[in-house]
Amino acid sequence: MTTPSPLTAQQVQFFHEEGYLIVPDVFDPADLEPLRREMAVAIDAKARALQAEGKLTQLHAELDFDRRLAAIYRDSKENGEAIMRHLEGLRGGGFHAPEMFDVIAHPKLMAKVASLLGTEEIVSSSVYRLRPKLPNIGRGVVPWHQDSGYLATHCDKQMIITCWIPLVDATVENGCMQILPRTHRGEVSNHRTGGNAGFLVIEDQDLPDDPRKAITAACPRGGVVFMTNRTPHCSTPNYSDHIRWSVDLRYQSAEAPNNVGLWPEAIDAAGQADAAFYEKVNVACYPPEADFLVHSKKTPEAVTDYAEFVRRRAVYDQTKSSFSAYGRWKQSATPVK
Ligand SMILES: O=C(O)CCC(=O)C(=O)O
């Protein structure tokens, strides 16, 4: 394979000035095919399991990845939700497969992230989200927020890069993201709990700029939307006839606070790890999730492989961390009249 190209100096400058960067061709669309295929297999397996339990009658197996889950959801919200929960990738649960890890650690992505972080020593978080935004279903509409709203306060001034990767062309019609540019250098805005679908929300009066200045982050399959953790963004409804599939991943310098290599010595029946674990794990920007070294020039032998990635996700999933970003935000969202 040829050495993947870094970003140009102009792209890096744009990212640091604007707080985001859209690169339309990080991947060949074919690079994402194995992930799409494995996700389709996971949907099929869960749909068949629901059928075996007598909960689902129509498999819709004739429909492709971009339409099948929407048809299942239309027949039964419960079945659609069950499949989404099975996929979403929360903590150690949800969908994980070598094809997912291959995207997280993909050399083409690492080259771009290294350009933005200014280092080849890169830590990723096992927190990733697979987002099936179904046509005309409100659940996938994400209100204004900064990713820092979900992270620990001691990481407010760190650089944590979100890579938002569409698995279909993301367009205005199918609910791509909106981004408020040049606002990422200030403090973390006031977030409120109780936004759409339980997400945190920055209400308009708390946004660092007029939301009418937002840019529309359309991005083709193969592209990546890069954002900082303090870049306000949201996403809009899907008015198309297909699912807007995407995955979002997070990366930071190995110098930024993290829990790489930290394992709980023991976990009791109630899911409590040893006290030393909680004391140390709170240094991470998002303590409930296992960080791991994903790319390194200095110590390539220390880079985490898929088997260890799975082990770390599973062991962190068992620990009941007391950290909740929601505790940072006291006020709940203004009810919509
Ligand atoms: O995929 C979306 O609609 C929103 C994604 C998002 O908010 C994020 O990646 O932080």
The ligand as a Tripos MOL2 file, in Angstrom:
@<TRIPOS>MOLECULE
LIG
   10     9     1     0     0
SMALL
NO_CHARGES

@<TRIPOS>ATOM
      1 O1        -24.5840   11.9720   13.4200 O.co2     1 LIG1
      2 C1        -25.2370   12.9240   13.8720 C.2       1 LIG1
      3 O2        -26.3350   13.2120   13.4420 O.co2     1 LIG1
      4 C2        -24.6440   13.7510   14.9770 C.3       1 LIG1
      5 C3        -23.2600   13.3670   15.2930 C.3       1 LIG1
      6 C4        -22.6850   14.0670   16.4800 C.2       1 LIG1
      7 O3        -23.2970   14.8700   17.1130 O.2       1 LIG1
      8 C5        -21.3190   13.7690   16.8880 C.2       1 LIG1
      9 O4        -20.6340   13.0000   16.1880 O.co2     1 LIG1
     10 O5        -20.8980   14.3170   17.9210 O.co2     1 LIG1
@<TRIPOS>BOND
     1     1     2 2
     2     2     3 1
     3     2     4 1
     4     4     5 1
     5     5     6 1
     6     6     7 2
     7     6     8 1
     8     8     9 2
     9     8    10 1
@<TRIPOS>SUBSTRUCTURE
     1 LIG1         1 GROUP 0 **** ****
